[in-house]
């Protein structure tokens, strides 16, 4: 049996960022990741201005902008006979007025490499959580299996954090069950090559009974073909040629490339879910990120909500963890109170978009799709810009910076005026 001050299950955005911020503050922390690497299909991979600001405050902005990425300043929606700019992020105040599209495995590698500079950080890959260690009603660590050797391990900790995604093993082991809010759609993701003459900015394409999201990845398009909930088998029964034909009709500039979609082995399916725990904690246990609240892909804000959870948790818990002793459940409840409101508001907006726009388009009668009149109003653009770019109640890094030798460098990091010059 080994021991750490904090053990985090799940090496996604929430778990990796919390581990980094705690290690940066001098807290011994162990991060467990179920897989052997971060090379999985994360689909959207959007880093929004709120997260870019956090990276700057934590001293990682320059490293991040050296990663291969694409900046998107504007988001638009297209119908058969209309196009509307939904959000102009370039008008956001502050140094970061764009969304950075970067493979999430690169983002996670960056954050965990930064955490690994501190000797009190440990990353364990291939670690599958199998249960929790309890003392009475309190969680005092967890059990995990090495997926390579099959060996079983126990890791005791002052604080255990479940950040292992929407199908959280640790959440289930702790007996926490989320409230399901439902979604009218699933998303079929695939890629097609991109040519220089193609559109530049990401956009939503809507037509009678059909919706697609197109994301420019420089050399290819990352495409989400939205289907009614549970409708993938029906789509597959119609055959890949029907899918190709539909994509070509929606995006005519791709008509000569849809043949490269050879079959349904070239697609992945995201089962969209929106849910939220009523209680994010037990004595000795905190749940954050997708494990606490699965987000709809509407707005692409899921990664950024997870990172905000991590920052709030680090701000409130780093000091008490450094001081030693136990972590009262009332302090864990403060983390939930801090993040529950922005989570609920964000999900409310997502559910409204799902139920009033996406659902009716996918299941409604065959008729022309018209964008709501209010999306053209300047005030609507300003609200969407802030919602997508900064979110509700954005967090800021308040944890101290500690040197690799354990010396305090500062109470907080100076926020740079903007991204490194010349980085694209």
Secondary structure as UniProt FT lines:
FT   STRAND          2..9
FT   HELIX           13..24
FT   TURN            25..26
FT   STRAND          29..32
FT   TURN            43..44
FT   STRAND          46..47
FT   HELIX           49..57
FT   TURN            58..59
FT   HELIX           61..65
FT   STRAND          70..72
FT   STRAND          74..78
FT   STRAND          83..88
FT   HELIX           89..91
FT   STRAND          99..101
FT   HELIX           104..115
FT   TURN            116..117
FT   TURN            119..120
FT   STRAND          121..124
FT   STRAND          127..135
FT   TURN            136..137
FT   STRAND          138..146
FT   TURN            147..149
FT   STRAND          152..162
FT   TURN            166..167
FT   HELIX           169..173
FT   TURN            174..175
FT   STRAND          179..180
FT   STRAND          185..193
FT   TURN            196..197
FT   STRAND          203..207
FT   TURN            208..209
FT   STRAND          210..216
FT   STRAND          220..228
FT   TURN            229..230
FT   HELIX           232..238
FT   HELIX           240..250
FT   HELIX           252..254
FT   TURN            255..257
FT   HELIX           258..260
FT   HELIX           264..266
FT   STRAND          268..270
FT   STRAND          275..276
FT   STRAND          281..282
FT   TURN            283..284
FT   STRAND          285..287
FT   HELIX           289..291
FT   HELIX           298..300
FT   HELIX           302..323
FT   HELIX           329..353
FT   HELIX           354..358
FT   HELIX           359..363
FT   HELIX           373..376
FT   HELIX           378..389
FT   STRAND          401..402
FT   TURN            404..405
FT   STRAND          408..410
FT   TURN            421..422
//
